[in-house]
Amino acid sequence: MRVSLADCALETVRYAAHAASRSARVFIRLDGPGTAVVELEPTGGCTAAGAAAAFRAELADERLRASLWEANRELRDFMLLKALAGEPEKAPARQDDSGLTPEQEKELDALIAQVEAEIKQEAAAGGAADPLGITKTWEDKYGAKKSRRKN
């Protein structure tokens, strides 16, 4: 089968031949400056027609891949240059992400101040404000652990 190199590059034909190598051995030779001759030897249970159809399908896929590769060249080059440039991106200005309105922030500050004042009052009272003994450690509440040794 002859493939015009005006329609696709020799590299595209090589990629298609590699992809079609599941169903056939593929030999490529140049026949003049603008034509490549592709010879297929079917392998396994594949027929010559099946191998040729597989190669044509792979060649069409490779042409599409090559056109997409070329169409995205500028974007790809830009992204590579940006990645390799090493310029640090400026950090965005820090914004208050609490989601509170100014009135809510004032109310929250007042509540925090009130809780801090209560904590100071309890600390000044000598810790007597813990009737359930929640702030006591295990050892203070139940006594030190007794060591049990068997002789």
C-alpha positions as CSV (number, residue, x, y, z in Angstrom):
1,M,0.0,0.0,0.0
2,R,1.3,3.5,-0.8
3,V,1.0,6.4,1.6
4,S,1.5,10.0,0.4
5,L,3.9,11.9,2.6
6,A,2.2,15.1,1.6
7,D,-0.8,14.0,3.7
8,C,1.2,12.9,6.7
9,A,4.7,12.8,7.9
10,L,6.9,9.7,7.8
11,E,6.9,9.7,11.6
12,T,3.1,9.4,11.6
13,V,3.4,6.4,9.3
14,R,5.9,4.8,11.6
15,Y,3.7,5.4,14.6
16,A,0.7,3.8,12.8
17,A,2.9,0.9,11.8
18,H,4.0,0.3,15.4
19,A,0.3,0.4,16.6
20,A,-0.7,-2.0,13.8
21,S,2.1,-4.4,14.6
22,R,-0.3,-6.5,16.7
23,S,-1.9,-7.9,13.6
24,A,0.9,-7.8,11.1
25,R,4.6,-7.3,10.6
26,V,4.9,-3.9,8.9
27,F,7.8,-2.9,6.6
28,I,8.1,0.7,5.4
29,R,10.4,1.9,2.6
30,L,10.6,5.2,0.8
31,D,9.6,5.2,-2.9
32,G,10.7,8.6,-4.0
33,P,10.6,11.9,-2.0
34,G,6.9,12.0,-1.4
35,T,5.7,8.4,-1.1
36,A,6.2,5.6,1.4
37,V,5.4,2.0,0.6
38,V,4.0,0.0,3.4
39,E,4.1,-3.8,3.2
40,L,2.1,-5.9,5.6
41,E,2.7,-9.6,6.6
42,P,-0.3,-10.8,8.6
43,T,0.5,-12.6,11.9
44,G,-1.6,-15.0,13.9
45,G,-5.1,-15.5,12.7
46,C,-5.3,-12.1,10.9
47,T,-6.0,-11.9,7.2
48,A,-4.2,-9.5,4.8
49,A,-7.4,-7.5,4.4
50,G,-7.8,-7.3,8.2
51,A,-4.2,-6.2,8.7
52,A,-4.6,-3.5,6.0
53,A,-7.8,-2.3,7.6
54,A,-6.1,-2.1,11.0
55,F,-3.2,-0.2,9.5
56,R,-5.5,2.3,7.8
57,A,-7.5,2.9,11.0
58,E,-4.2,3.4,13.0
59,L,-3.0,5.8,10.3
60,A,-6.2,7.8,10.5
61,D,-5.8,7.9,14.3
62,E,-2.2,9.0,14.1
63,R,-3.0,11.8,11.6
64,L,-5.6,13.1,14.1
65,R,-3.0,12.9,17.0
66,A,-0.4,14.7,14.8
67,S,-2.9,17.5,13.9
68,L,-3.9,17.9,17.6
69,W,-0.2,18.0,18.6
70,E,0.5,20.7,16.1
71,A,-2.6,22.7,16.9
72,N,-1.6,22.8,20.6
73,R,2.0,23.6,20.0
74,E,1.8,27.3,21.1
75,L,-0.1,26.4,24.3
76,R,2.3,23.6,25.2
77,D,5.3,25.8,24.6
78,F,3.8,28.6,26.7
79,M,3.1,26.2,29.6
80,L,6.6,24.7,29.5
81,L,8.2,28.1,29.4
82,K,6.1,29.3,32.3
83,A,6.9,26.2,34.3
84,L,10.7,26.5,33.6
85,A,10.8,30.3,34.1
86,G,11.0,29.9,37.9
87,E,9.1,33.2,38.5
88,P,7.2,32.8,41.7
89,E,3.6,33.8,41.4
90,K,2.4,36.6,43.6
91,A,0.4,35.4,46.5
92,P,-3.1,36.9,46.5
93,A,-3.8,39.5,49.1
94,R,-5.0,37.8,52.3
95,Q,-8.7,38.3,52.8
96,D,-10.7,37.8,55.9
97,D,-12.3,34.4,55.2
98,S,-14.3,34.2,58.4
99,G,-17.5,35.0,56.5
100,L,-18.8,37.2,59.4
101,T,-20.2,40.7,59.1
102,P,-18.6,43.5,61.1
103,E,-21.4,43.3,63.6
104,Q,-21.0,39.6,64.1
105,E,-17.2,40.1,64.6
106,K,-17.9,42.6,67.3
107,E,-20.3,40.3,69.0
108,L,-17.9,37.4,68.8
109,D,-15.1,39.6,70.3
110,A,-17.4,40.5,73.1
111,L,-18.2,36.9,73.9
112,I,-14.6,35.9,73.8
113,A,-13.8,38.7,76.3
114,Q,-16.7,37.6,78.5
115,V,-15.4,34.0,78.6
116,E,-11.8,35.1,79.3
117,A,-13.2,37.2,82.2
118,E,-15.1,34.2,83.7
119,I,-11.9,32.1,83.4
120,K,-10.0,34.7,85.3
121,Q,-12.7,34.9,88.0
122,E,-12.7,31.1,88.4
123,A,-8.9,31.0,88.7
124,A,-9.0,33.8,91.3
125,A,-11.6,31.8,93.3
126,G,-9.0,29.0,93.7
127,G,-10.6,26.5,91.4
128,A,-13.6,25.8,93.6
129,A,-15.9,26.2,90.6
130,D,-15.4,22.5,89.6
131,P,-17.9,20.7,91.7
132,L,-17.8,17.5,89.5
133,G,-14.0,17.3,89.5
134,I,-13.7,17.4,85.8
135,T,-10.4,19.3,85.8
136,K,-8.8,16.8,88.2
137,T,-6.4,14.3,86.9
138,W,-7.0,10.5,87.3
139,E,-4.4,10.3,90.0
140,D,-5.9,13.2,92.0
141,K,-9.4,11.8,91.7
142,Y,-8.7,8.1,92.4
143,G,-5.3,8.0,93.9
144,A,-2.0,6.8,92.6
145,K,-1.7,3.5,90.8
146,K,-0.5,0.8,93.2
147,S,2.2,-1.5,91.9
148,R,1.4,-5.1,92.0
149,R,4.4,-7.4,91.8
150,K,4.3,-11.1,92.1
151,N,7.3,-12.6,93.8
